[in-house]
C-alpha cells in the first residue's frame, strides 16, 4: 500500500472529510502520519458531495438518499464504506457497488474504476446529460467527458475538473472546490 501526503491546498477538504465523516484511518497509516492513495481519494469523494449542487429533479423527494456508486473493481475498501454512512445536506448517504451498466443514472456520484477503462466511452455517453457526478482516476477521464479525475503528483492526490460536463448535466460545482482543482476545463 503506497502512503501519500495530502497537499496543503487540499488539506482542509481532507481534514473536513475525516472529521465530519468519522473517517477512521488504518492504524499503521495513522501512526506514520500518512494515508494510502485510496484513503485520500475516498475522503475527497465523500467531500465532493458537499461542494456539488444537484438539480431538484435528481431526487424523488426531499427525503431521498444521496447515492454514491462504485462501478467496477472496488479500490477503496473499508474507508469509503465508513464515510458513506453519514449525511450531507440533510440527505443520508448510501453506497452501491455496481457490476454492470444498468441503472447508472440512479446514482448521484459515480466513481468509475480503472477496471472499466474499456467501457468508459459508453458510460460517459450514456450519462452525458444525466445529473450524475462522474469521478474517475483513469488518464484522460475529463478529456473524454468525465467530471472529476484524480491524478497523482508524486505523493500528492490532486484532481482536475471538467466544468463543462458538469454544467451540461445540470450540476453546479462550488467555486471553493474549483479553486482546489489543478485544472478546470471550461472555466469562465
N, C-alpha and C positions, 0 to 999 in steps of 0.2 A: 504494500500500500504506500503510495507516494504521499509525503507530507508537504503541505503547502503553506505559504503565508497569505494572509488576506491583505490586499493593497490598502494603503492608508485612505485613499479616496473611497473605497468600498467598505471600510471597516465599520462605519456607523450602521450601514444596512445589515451587515453580518451580525453585529452585536445586537441590533434590534430583533433580528430573527431568533437568535439564541435566547434572548431574554423573554421576549413576548411569546415565543413558541414553546418554551420549556425544553429547548433543544439540549439533549444530553449527549455530549461528545464522548466517544470511546475513551476509556481510562488512559490508555497509552498516549493517545493524541493530546488529551488534555494535559497530561503530565509533561509532555515535551513542548507545550505551547504552540503546537501546530496541529493542523487537521488534514484529513485526506481531501483530495480533489473533489470527490462526490459529496463529502460532508459540506463543503463550501457551496457547491452547486445546489444541494438540497436547501440550504439556508437561503440562497438567492431565489430559488424557485418559489419557496414559500413567501418571501418578501415581495416578489413581483406582484402577487395578488393584492398587496396593499397600495400599489402605485399604478394600478390599471383600473379604468372605469369601463364596465361593460354596459351596452345599451339595455334598457329595461326589458326588451323582448328576448334577451338571452336567458331570462329566468321565467319560470312558470308563474311565480308569485314572489312576494317579499320574504317568504319563509323558505324558498328553495335553497338547496345546498349549493355551494361553490365546488365544482368537481375538478380536481387535478387528476389528469390521466397520464400514464406512462405507457407508451407503445413500444413493444419490443423487449429485449433482454434487459431487465432492471439493473442499472448500475448503482443505484442508491442504497438499497437495503434499509436497515432499521432507521437511520436518521430521517429520511423523508416520511416514513410511516409515523414517526413520533411527531413531526412538525404538522402533519396533515390531520391531527386530531383537534386542532384549535378552531378558532373563529376569526373571521376577517370581515370587517364592515357589517357586522350583525348577521353574517351568514356562517353557518357551520361548514367546515371543510370536509370533504370526503376524497379518498384516494382510490382510484381504479387502475388496475393493470389490464391492458388490452393486448390481445394477440393478433387480432385481425382488424381490418379497416372499417368494419361496420360500426355505426354509432359514434364516429369521431366527433360529429357535430354536437353531441350531447355533453361534451367536455367544455369547460371554460378555460382551462390551461391544458395544453397537450405537450408533454415532453416526448420528442421523437428520438429514440435511442439510435446509436450508431449502427446497430444491427439492422435498422430499417433503411439504410443508405440507398439500396436499390429501388425501394418503393417511394422514396422521398418526393420525386416529382409528382407522382399520382396523388400522394397525401396532400401536398400543398395546393394542387389544382382543385381537389375535392373540397378543400376548406377555404378556397380563395376569398370568398366574401362572408364566410361564417364567423360569428363573433367568438372565435376560439384563439386564445393567445398561444401561438406556436413557438416552442422553445426547443433548441437542439444544441448539439456540440459537434456537429459534422462540418468540416471545411466547406465553405460556400453556402451554408444554410440560408443566411439572409439574402444572398445574391439570387437564390432560387425562389424566394418569396416567403421564407420563414421570418418570424418577427424578432426573435431574440436568439442570438447564437453565443454560447460560451466559447471563450478562447483562452488558451494558456500563454502567458508571457513569463517564461522562466518558471518560477514557483508561484506566480500570481494567477488567480482566476479573474478574467475580465469578461466583458460581453459587448457585442455590437447589437444595434437595434435597427430594424427596418420599419421606420415610422410610416412609410407609405403603405406597407402591407397592413399594419395595424389600423390605420385610418380607413382603408378600403373595407375592413371587416367591422367598422363601427366602434373600434376600441380607442380609448383615449389614454395615452401613456403620460404620466405625470412628468413635468419638466424636471422634477428632482431626480427621477430615475434616468431620464435622458442625459442629465448632467454627469451621471456616473459612467455612462457608456463610453467605450473607447471611440467608436464610430457610430454615427447616426445617419442612416440613408434616408433622404427626403427631409432633412432638417430645413426649416424655412430660413 
